[in-house]
Amino acid sequence: MTQSSAVTAQNDSNLIPATDLVTVSRAVADLRRGEIVLVQGHDNDEAHSVAVIAAEPLSQHGLQRLCDIAGSDTSPAIVLPRVRAKSLGQTAKDDPFVAFVSADQSAVDANRLGEIANPLLDLDALPAGDWRPVSMAENAAIRLAKLARLLPAVVTVPVSADQLETLARAQNLLVLQSESINGYENASAASLRQVSEARVPLEDAENVTVIAFRPEDGGQEHLAIVIDEPVRDKPVLIRLHSECFTGDLIGSLRCDCGPQLRGAISEIAKSGQGGIVLYLRQEGRGIGLVNKLRAYALQDRGFDTLDANEELGFDADERVYRPAAEMLRQMGFESVRLLTNNPEKLTGLESWGVTVSERVPHKFPSNGHNEFYLQTKKDRAGHLF
């Protein structure tokens, strides 16, 4: 595959340093293990730092460590999505996230905080306490929990500026700036590099090369499934396909992902002009497999596919499209015909410098289990069926 700079990525001057990219990646792993990380932000030009643990893997040991950092006069706060907070009786704020602080530190343990954070649980009442707005550092901590594919809920305590570095050294804790967390996905996509390729004959397309792209921080690989020899003197036919374990691998009937993936491979092979399926590691519209299963549980209670994501505290769609644009740039393609029913994929690619010359419809019949899912995508997400 040839290299090309024809597709120009935008806003590279704002990319975080490579060292920050690795630090955020390490912090993601720490958060998933129930470890503490330190996040620093700025509110009204004043530095504000917090020690953070994700609510989902929170243990009593971890909570005690957090309380020891805070001291006896400060209770930990649990930062929750607005929808979860409202279900627990908070009605005054419309901010995306809000913090709850118990009036009695001994009234909440790790299990109780985990229950408060879990949107699949119905709770009778909270302990006595107060709601407050979240800081920039806490907002960034929520972003970090999302990057870790955990429930977007964290437990925090404030850390003073003169305590920050001493605490980090004494307990071997990572210190992150909010800007580094918020810029991680963009920088990670910009750092993608080809690391492997091989010929992989497929059932519906025998002349296929699969190319793996890995970011500098060692994160998940995205794949380019290159079918035949794509023509280079006209827009190349492509499909952006977000990973779907349930649909792609085990044949789930709750979505149309499996038919879309195999249908795209077949259609490109039949075109006679080659093309590419970009297989992006953005399961569940970017929320991860475990959270997608939680969203399925909420759908079984009557939520549609978009509301279920939002009930968990995520955006309806958390996907980003720079990885796809970067992969195309490195393979030398600047103009595409896009197999999709989702207009956001067009604007997403074009925002990163890829010219979309045509949207090619990519529709498949419902199967008796996914009619409501498909109707929701049409009525609420604007998909063009």
C-alpha positions in Angstrom: 0.0 0.0 0.0 1.4 3.4 -0.9 1.7 6.3 1.5 0.1 9.6 0.8 -0.3 13.0 2.5 -3.2 14.0 0.2 -5.7 13.7 3.0 -4.7 16.3 5.5 -5.6 15.8 9.1 -6.8 18.9 10.8 -5.9 20.5 14.2 -2.6 18.6 14.6 -1.2 21.6 16.3 -3.4 20.8 19.2 -2.3 17.2 19.7 -1.1 16.2 23.1 2.5 15.1 23.4 3.3 11.4 22.9 4.3 11.1 26.6 0.8 12.3 27.6 -0.7 9.7 25.3 1.1 6.9 27.1 0.2 8.4 30.5 -3.5 8.4 29.7 -3.3 4.9 28.4 -1.6 3.8 31.6 -4.3 5.6 33.6 -7.0 3.8 31.7 -5.5 0.5 32.8 -5.2 1.7 36.4 -8.8 2.9 36.5 -10.0 -0.5 35.2 -8.1 -2.2 38.1 -9.7 0.0 40.7 -6.6 2.1 41.3 -6.4 5.7 42.2 -5.3 8.3 39.6 -4.8 12.1 40.1 -6.4 14.5 37.7 -5.7 18.2 37.5 -7.9 20.8 35.8 -8.5 24.5 36.0 -11.7 26.2 37.1 -11.8 30.0 36.6 -8.0 29.9 35.9 -7.3 28.2 39.3 -5.8 24.7 39.4 -8.1 22.1 40.9 -7.0 18.5 41.5 -8.8 15.4 42.5 -7.9 11.8 43.4 -10.2 9.5 41.5 -11.4 5.9 41.5 -13.9 4.5 39.1 -17.1 3.6 40.8 -17.6 0.3 38.9 -14.5 -1.6 40.2 -14.4 0.3 43.5 -13.4 -1.9 46.5 -13.5 -1.1 50.2 -9.7 -1.0 50.3 -9.7 1.5 47.4 -12.3 3.7 49.1 -10.4 3.7 52.3 -7.2 4.8 50.5 -9.3 7.6 49.0 -10.6 8.6 52.4 -7.1 8.6 53.9 -6.1 11.1 51.2 -9.1 13.3 51.9 -8.7 13.2 55.7 -11.4 12.9 58.3 -13.1 16.3 57.5 -13.9 15.5 53.8 -16.3 12.9 52.5 -15.8 11.5 49.0 -18.0 12.6 46.2 -19.6 10.3 43.6 -19.9 11.9 40.2 -22.9 10.6 38.3 -24.6 11.2 34.9 -27.6 13.6 35.1 -30.1 10.9 34.2 -28.9 8.7 37.1 -28.9 11.6 39.4 -32.5 12.5 38.5 -33.6 8.9 39.1 -32.1 9.3 42.6 -34.1 12.5 43.3 -31.8 15.3 42.1 -33.8 17.6 39.9 -32.3 21.1 40.0 -29.3 20.8 37.5 -29.2 20.1 33.8 -25.5 19.6 33.7 -24.4 16.4 32.0 -22.8 15.2 35.3 -23.4 16.1 38.9 -21.7 15.1 42.2 -23.3 13.8 45.4 -21.6 14.1 48.8 -22.9 12.1 51.7 -23.3 14.1 54.9 -21.9 11.2 56.9 -18.8 9.5 55.5 -19.6 6.3 57.4 -23.0 6.0 55.8 -21.6 4.9 52.4 -19.2 2.0 51.7 -17.9 0.7 48.4 -20.9 -1.5 47.8 -23.3 1.3 48.4 -21.4 3.7 46.1 -21.4 0.9 43.4 -25.2 0.6 43.8 -25.6 4.4 43.5 -23.6 4.4 40.3 -25.4 1.4 38.6 -28.3 2.6 36.4 -29.7 -0.9 36.3 -30.5 -0.8 40.0 -33.6 0.9 41.5 -32.7 2.4 44.8 -35.3 3.5 47.4 -33.3 6.4 48.8 -29.9 8.0 49.2 -28.3 8.7 52.5 -28.5 12.3 53.7 -26.2 14.6 51.6 -25.9 17.3 49.0 -25.6 17.7 45.3 -23.0 20.0 43.7 -21.6 20.9 40.3 -18.6 19.0 39.0 -15.2 20.5 38.4 -13.2 20.4 35.2 -10.9 17.8 36.7 -14.0 15.6 37.6 -15.4 16.1 34.1 -12.0 14.9 32.7 -12.1 11.9 35.1 -15.5 10.9 33.7 -14.0 11.1 30.2 -11.2 8.8 31.5 -13.8 6.3 32.8 -15.4 6.3 29.3 -12.0 5.6 27.7 -11.7 2.7 30.1 -15.1 1.4 28.8 -16.4 1.5 32.4 -19.6 3.0 33.7 -19.2 6.8 33.5 -19.3 7.3 37.3 -16.3 8.1 39.5 -15.6 8.7 43.2 -13.3 11.7 44.0 -11.7 13.7 46.8 -10.0 17.0 46.4 -6.2 17.2 46.5 -4.4 20.5 47.3 -1.7 21.8 45.0 1.0 21.4 47.5 -0.1 17.8 48.2 -0.3 16.6 44.6 3.3 15.8 43.7 4.1 14.5 47.2 1.1 12.2 47.1 2.0 11.0 43.5 5.5 10.0 44.6 4.5 8.5 47.9 1.8 6.2 46.5 3.2 5.8 42.9 0.1 7.5 41.4 -0.2 8.9 37.9 -0.9 12.6 37.5 -2.9 13.7 34.4 -3.9 17.0 33.1 -7.6 17.3 32.0 -6.4 18.6 28.5 -4.4 15.4 28.0 -7.5 13.2 28.8 -9.8 15.2 26.6 -7.3 15.2 23.7 -6.4 11.5 24.0 -8.7 10.0 21.3 -7.6 12.6 18.7 -3.9 12.0 19.4 -4.2 8.3 19.6 -5.8 8.2 16.1 -3.1 10.5 14.7 -0.5 8.1 16.0 -1.8 5.1 14.1 0.8 3.1 12.2 0.7 0.1 10.0 2.2 -2.9 11.9 1.2 -5.9 9.9 -0.5 -7.1 6.8 -1.4 -10.5 5.3 -3.5 -12.1 2.6 -6.7 -13.5 4.1 -9.1 -15.1 1.5 -12.7 -14.7 2.6 -15.9 -16.6 1.8 -17.3 -13.8 -0.4 -14.0 -12.3 -1.5 -10.9 -14.4 -2.1 -8.5 -11.6 -3.0 -8.2 -9.8 0.4 -5.4 -8.2 2.3 -5.9 -7.3 6.0 -3.8 -4.5 7.3 -3.5 -3.8 11.0 -3.0 -0.3 12.4 -1.9 0.3 16.0 -1.6 3.6 18.0 1.7 4.6 19.7 0.3 3.9 23.1 -0.2 0.3 22.2 -4.0 0.5 22.2 -6.4 -1.6 20.2 -5.7 -2.2 16.6 -8.0 -1.1 13.8 -8.1 -3.2 10.6 -8.4 -2.4 7.0 -9.9 -5.2 4.9 -8.7 -4.4 1.4 -10.6 -6.3 -1.3 -9.1 -6.8 -4.7 -7.0 -3.9 -6.0 -9.0 -0.6 -5.4 -8.8 1.7 -8.3 -7.0 5.0 -7.6 -8.2 7.2 -10.4 -11.7 7.5 -8.9 -13.3 7.5 -5.4 -12.8 4.2 -3.7 -15.8 2.2 -2.4 -15.5 1.8 1.4 -17.5 0.8 4.4 -16.8 2.0 8.0 -17.8 -0.8 10.2 -17.7 -0.6 14.0 -16.8 -3.8 15.8 -19.8 -5.7 17.0 -19.0 -9.0 18.8 -22.6 -10.0 19.1 -23.6 -9.3 15.6 -20.3 -10.0 13.7 -19.2 -13.1 15.5 -22.1 -14.9 17.2 -24.9 -13.9 14.9 -27.1 -11.7 17.1 -30.4 -10.8 15.7 -30.8 -7.7 17.8 -28.9 -5.6 15.3 -28.1 -5.6 11.6 -24.3 -5.5 12.0 -23.5 -9.0 10.8 -25.4 -8.7 7.6 -23.9 -5.2 7.0 -20.3 -6.5 7.5 -20.7 -9.5 5.2 -22.9 -7.6 2.8 -20.2 -4.9 2.4 -17.5 -7.4 1.7 -19.7 -9.1 -0.9 -20.8 -5.9 -2.6 -17.3 -4.5 -2.8 -16.0 -7.8 -4.3 -18.8 -7.8 -6.9 -18.1 -4.2 -7.9 -15.1 -5.2 -9.9 -13.2 -2.1 -8.8 -12.1 -3.2 -5.3 -12.6 -1.4 -2.1 -12.0 -1.3 1.6 -13.9 -2.2 4.8 -12.4 -0.3 7.7 -13.1 -2.4 10.9 -13.0 0.1 13.8 -12.7 -1.1 17.4 -15.6 1.0 18.6 -18.0 -1.6 20.0 -21.5 -0.5 20.9 -21.2 2.9 19.2 -18.0 3.5 21.2 -19.2 2.4 24.7 -17.6 -1.1 24.8 -19.0 -4.6 24.9 -19.8 -4.7 28.6 -21.7 -1.5 28.5 -23.5 -2.6 25.3 -24.8 -5.6 27.2 -26.0 -3.3 29.9 -27.7 -1.2 27.2 -29.4 -4.4 26.0 -30.7 -5.0 29.5 -32.2 -1.5 29.5 -33.7 -2.1 26.1 -35.4 -5.1 27.5 -37.1 -2.8 30.0 -38.4 -0.6 27.2 -35.7 1.9 26.4 -34.7 2.3 22.7 -31.1 1.9 21.6 -30.2 5.6 21.9 -32.0 6.2 25.2 -30.3 3.1 26.7 -26.9 4.5 26.0 -27.9 7.8 27.5 -29.4 6.2 30.5 -26.0 4.6 31.2 -24.4 8.1 31.0 -23.0 8.0 27.5 -23.8 10.0 24.5 -26.2 8.3 22.1 -23.1 7.8 19.8 -19.6 8.0 21.2 -17.7 7.0 18.0 -14.9 9.1 16.5 -13.9 9.0 12.8 -10.3 10.2 12.8 -9.0 6.6 12.9 -10.7 5.9 9.6 -9.4 9.1 8.0 -5.9 8.4 9.2 -6.0 4.8 7.8 -7.2 6.0 4.5 -4.5 8.7 4.4 -1.8 6.2 5.0 -3.1 3.9 2.3 -3.2 6.8 -0.1 -6.9 7.4 -0.6 -8.4 10.8 -0.4 -11.8 10.4 -2.0 -14.4 7.7 -1.2 -17.8 6.3 -2.0 -19.2 5.4 1.4 -21.5 2.4 2.0 -23.7 3.7 4.8 -27.2 4.7 5.9 -25.8 7.0 8.5 -25.2 10.6 7.5 -23.0 11.3 10.5 -20.4 9.0 9.0 -20.2 11.3 6.0 -19.7 14.4 8.1 -17.4 12.6 10.4 -15.0 11.6 7.6 -15.2 14.9 5.8 -14.3 16.8 9.0 -11.0 15.0 8.9 -10.2 15.8 5.2 -11.7 12.9 3.4 -13.9 13.7 0.4 -17.1 11.7 0.3 -18.2 11.8 -3.3 -21.3 9.6 -2.9 -23.3 7.8 -0.2 -24.1 4.3 -1.4 -27.2 2.9 0.4 -26.5 -0.2 2.5 -29.9 -1.6 3.6 -30.9 -5.1 4.8 -34.3 -6.4 5.8 -35.3 -6.8 9.4 -35.3 -10.2 10.9 -38.2 -10.2 13.4 -36.1 -9.2 16.3 -34.6 -5.8 15.3 -37.5 -3.9 13.8 -37.7 -1.5 16.7 -33.9 -1.0 16.6 -33.9 -0.2 12.9 -36.9 2.1 13.3 -35.2 4.0 16.1 -32.1 4.5 13.9 -34.3 5.9 11.2 -36.6 8.1 13.3 -34.2 9.4 15.9 -30.6 9.0 14.5 -31.6 10.1 10.9 -30.4 6.9 9.2 -31.5 6.8 5.6 -33.4 3.6 5.0 
